[in-house]
Every structure is written in C-alpha cells, then in structure tokens.
Amino acid sequence: MTIASIDIGSNTVLLLLAKFNSSLKTLSATANFHKIPRLSQGLLPNGEISKEKIDSLLDILIDYKNICDKYSCSNILINATNAFRIASNSAEIINLVKDKLSLEIKTISGDEEGRLTFLGSAFPFLAGESKAVIDIGGGSTEIIFGNQERIVYQNSFDIGVVSLTEKILTSLPSSEEMIIDAVAYIDKTFLLLSEQIPTNVKTIAVAGTPTTLSSIKQEIKIFDEKLVDNSSISSSELKDMIRVLKELSKDEVLKRYGKVVEGREDILLAGSLILYGIMQKLKLNEVIVSSKGLRYGAVVDYLLKNKLMEIDR
C-alpha cells in the first residue's frame, strides 16, 4: 500500500509518498514533492496567517490531493508545525481544509514534531549507539537525542531560518554587525545544549538547510535525493560555505547555485549559521544529512501504532 505524508511547515509544504510492502515489512519512498509558500512570513505569536498564504496552502493541498489520488494512496497523514502552533487562526484554516478538501490537518506540539523527526531520520540508523537529530525549520529548531529504546532529550527552540532572517539578517549581503548579532543570538539560544547531549555524538541533520548545503557541496544544481540522503557536511566545509554566502545578495545566491536553492536563497545564510552554531556547541566534526525527517517518521509511526511493522531490536 502507498501512504501519503504531508508536512506543513513554516516555510515549506512537503509531500512524501511511501510504499509499504506488507509481506517483506519494508518501507520505501516512492516520490517526494515540495512547495515553498512560507506560511510564517511576517507571522508573530497569536497573529494570523494571511489570506494570501491560506490561498497558497489550499492550492498546494488541492495539487497534493490529486497526486495522492493518482497514486491510490490508502491514507493521507497531514501534520502542521510551528506556524500553526503560533497562529491565532489555525483552527479556522483546519476547518476550511476539512470542509473544502475533506483532509484532516493535525497541529502537533514541538515535542511531537521532535519525536516524529527523530523516528523518521534515525530509523535507518536506530540499531547501535544513540544519535542526535537536528531539524532546522522556518520558525523553530528541534533537537533530539536518543536510541531505539527511548528519546533521552528533546527540545524545540524558538529559532528558525525565517524567524532569524526577519529578526536580524534583514538584508543580503548581511552587514558584519548583523552577522555578529545573529551568531550571538544563536549562541545564547543553544547555550546549555552541551550539558544535555554528549559532544561529538553521531548527528543527523534534516530539512531544507542541510539538504541544500549538501547539494551546494556536491555542485548539484537540481535536487537529487539519491545523492543527498546519507551524505555528510563537515564543520570546515560549512564554515567555508558561510564565508561565501554572507557576501552574496539573494539574486547572487540563486545565480551561483541554481534551482536547488530556489525559495531558500534569502534564508540559507540564517540556516547555515544555526547549523554551524549547533555543531560548535556539540563539537561536531560533521553531520550526516537526511532527506527524511518528520513526514517519513509520521508514516513509520502510523505503521508501528497499527502493528503493521516493528523496529528491529
């Protein structure tokens, strides 16, 4: 059977089609789709997601539903994260989508987002030692540490690529003062992280920032999941990329790196600084890049809860 999983984030809306073989108990990605409506643009806590952004979301979900019908999906799982958590009109949007499209959106907590992200990205690596997972979103960053037995630590930090860009990195190229302020803000946000997670632990980075950076490192102009998933980025490589990014305007970022950065050209610097700051705190020489994350974890979670598959012990 084919299961659809949609992740409504602050910046992106992602669709995964995952095929589950009930005989072999295996799960594989059939296709991935992404759109970048940036729902959280200009959104403050208790503010409203704008009508323009709601219309964009509806158009995306209509398109995704048609794709799900084409692939005869047995289930469509939809999880919404930080933008829906902080917006005052989330319930109104959820009801609108239910009435118009007969789709159920579930707004999940930061803890649940972390759990599903860990489950999805760490699932192929669960056997053996504990791992950490970094998920840098548009409005929040989730960090999780655990193993196949339990999650030892998780936290949702109030910092993301869109929020940091709107708060501090308001122009590109960013001034040296902006960079200094952003680095200080990141350092303060993750000040106590190394007291919660062992340093130099094997760490997986998910979401648009690391997958885009991996594409840049490999000089891939159009995203290719096969090349990006399970690749790596070292601390020194990331530092070199930041050195270049902070000198470029958003148009220059797009011209230099191509379609793979489209929709992220103005926020990639913020994401890179956040990832580098976390790597510094945890003394990480490298991170493993995963293209899976929350939407994949939602499918695994569904299969586990319905006793259709098990995690190998």
N, C-alpha and C positions, 0 to 999 in steps of 0.2 A: 504494500500500500504506500501511497505518497501522502506525506503530511506537509502542510504549509505552515511556516512560522514567520510572522511579521513583527519586526521590532520598530516601534515608533519612538525615535529618539529626539533629542533637542535639535539636532542638525540634520539627521538622515532618517529615511524610512526604508527599511531593508526587508526583502523577501527571500526566504530560503525555501526551496522545495527539496525535501529529504525523502529518500526511498528506503523503506524498511522491509527487509526480507525476513518474513516470519519463520521460514524454515531454517535459515542459517543464523538468525538473530543478529543480522548486520544492518548497519545504518550508513547510508552514503548520500552525499549532496548531489542532487540531480541538476539543479540550477540555482543561481543567485541573481537577484535584481536589486538595484539601488537607485534611490532618488534623493535629492538634497533640497527639501523645501525650507529648511532652517526655521522650524516652528518657534524656536525660542528667541528669534531676533527681536530685540527690544523688550523682551518679556521680563518683568520683575515679579518677585513673590507676591501672590494674590492679585496679580494683573491678569489681563485677558489675552489669550491667543487671538490674533486679529482675524477678521472675516476673510481677508485675503489668504492668510495661511490655512484657515479652515477649508476654504475652497480648494486650495492646492492639495491638502490632505485627502479630501473627498475624491478628487480626480485621480490621485495616486492609488487609493484603495479600490476605486472602480476598475482601474487598469489591472491591479494585482488580483482582484477577484476574477476577472476574465481569464487571467493566466492560470489561476487555480482551477477554474472550470475546464480549461483546455487540457490540463494535466490530470483531471479527475481526482482531485485531492479529497481524501476521506475526512480530513479535519483542517480547519484554519485557526491557528493559535495566534492571537494578537496581544502583545504586551507593550504598554506605553510606560515611559520612564520619566525623567526629571521634568520635562516641560509640562506634562500632565499632572505631575505631583504638585507643582507650584502654581499652576494657572487656576484662576477662580471659576473659569467656565469649562473645566474638563468634563463635568457631568453632562453639561449641555451638548458637548461635542460627541460624547459617548452615546447619548440618546439619539442624536441626529444620525450617526453612522448606523446604529441599530435599526432605526426607522427606515432609512433610505436604502441600506445595503444588506440588512439582516446579518450584520457582522458584530461580534461581541469583542469590545476592547476591554482589557483588564489593565488598570493602572497598578503597577507593582511598586513596593517600597524599595528604598535603596538597598536594604539588606537582601530582599528577594532578588533584585537585579544582580547583586554581587554573587548570590548563590547560583543562579542560573548561568551567569557568565563563567563562573569557575567550573561548573559542571560541563558546559559546552566546550570551553577551550582546553581544560585539563583532562577531559575524558580520554583522549588518546594516550595520555601520559600518566594516568592515575596510579598504575602499579608502581611500587617502589617508594622513593622518598617524597617528602612534602614539597609542594610547589607554591609559588606565589603567582597571582594573576593581576595584571594592571589593565583597567578598562577606562580609557580617557574619552569621555563623551563631550557633548556640546555644553551641558550645564553642570555636570558633576563628574567626578572621577571615583571609580570603585576600585579598591584594592583588597584582595582576598588571599589568605594563606591557609593551606590545608592539605589533606591527603584523601585517599579513598574511604577512610573511616569517618572523618569529620572535618568541618571547617574550624580551624583554630582561631582565626582572626579575620574580621572583615569590617570595612568602614566605607561609607560614602562621603567623600569630601566635596565641599561646596566650591568646586573649581572645575572649569571645563574650557574647551577651545573657544567656544563662542563667548562665554561669560568673561574669560580673561582678556580676549580681544576687545570686547566692548568696554571693559573696566579700565584697562591700562594700555594695551597695544592698539591705540585708536587710529594709527596711521602707519602706512608701509611706504618706504622703509621706516622702521621704528627708530626713534632717537635713542641715543645711548642712555639717556635718563629713563626712558620708558623701559628699556631692557633691564636696567638696574632695578627699577621698581617692580617689574614682573618677577625677576629672579628672587628678590626679597620676599615678595608675596608668596611665591611657591615654596620657598624655604620655610617660611612661617607656617604655612598650611600643613606641611609634612614634617614638622619639627621633631615630633616624637615617634615617627614611623619605625626607626631602627630599634626602638625599645619594644616594639610589638612583633616584628618579623626579623628572623635571623638575617644577617648580612651575607651577601654573596650566595644567596639561595637561588636555585634554578627558577627562572621567572619567565612567564609567558605574557606577551603584550598583545592586546586585541583592539579592534575598532580601527577607524579610518586613519588615525595618525600613524601608528606603526606600519600598517599595510601600505600606505602611501610612501612613507620613508623607505621601506624595503624596495618598492618599485623604483624610487629615485636611485637608490644604491645600485640596483641591478640595471639601471638605464632602460627601464620598461616604460614606454610611452602610453600603452593601453593596459589596464589592469589584467593580470593573468593569475588567477587563484592558484594554479598548479605551481607556479614559480614563487609565489609569495608565501603561501602557507608552509609553516615549519622552516622558514628562512631565519636569519638572525641579523641583528644590528648591534655592533659593539659601541661602547661608550665613546671611543675615539672617533668612530665613523659618524656618530650622531653629533658630536661636537663640531666636526668639520662641516656637516650639513647646516647646522645652526649658523656657523660663521658666514656661509653663503646666503642663507635665507634672510638674515637680518639686514642685508644690503639691498634687497630686491623689493620693488613695488609688486602689487598683486598681478599686474599685467605682465611684468617681467618673470614672475614665478610661473605663470601659465605658458608663456612663450618658451621658457627654458626647459620645462619638464613635460609639457604636453597635456593630453586629455586626462592622464592619470591623476592630476591634481585639480581638475575642473570641479568647482564648487567648494574647494578647500584652499584655494590659492591665498585667501586673506586670513586664514586661521591656522595654517600649517606651522607657522612660527610659534604660535602660542602652544600648540600641541607638542611641538618638539622641545620647547623649554620645560613643559610639565614633565614629559617623559625623562628628559635629562636630569631634572631636579630629583625625581624619584630614584633614578639609577644612582645618583650621587649619594643620596641618603642611605640606600641599601648596599652601597659599594658593589654594584653590579658591573662586571666587565662586558656583559652582553645580555640581550633579551631574545627569546625565541618569539617569532611573530606568528600569530594565529589568525586565520580569516574566519574563525567560527564564532565563538562568543555566545551572547545571550540567546539569539534565535535558534542556534543549534542546541543549546542547553535546554531550551523550552521543549524541544522535541524529545530529547533524552529523558527529561523529567516526566513528560506525558507517558512515554513507553514504560518507564520504571513504575510509575504510580498505577498503571493499568496492568502491571505484571506481564508485559509483553517481552521484556528483556531484563537482564540483570547485569550489574557491574561485576566483572571477574574479581574474585578475591585471591 
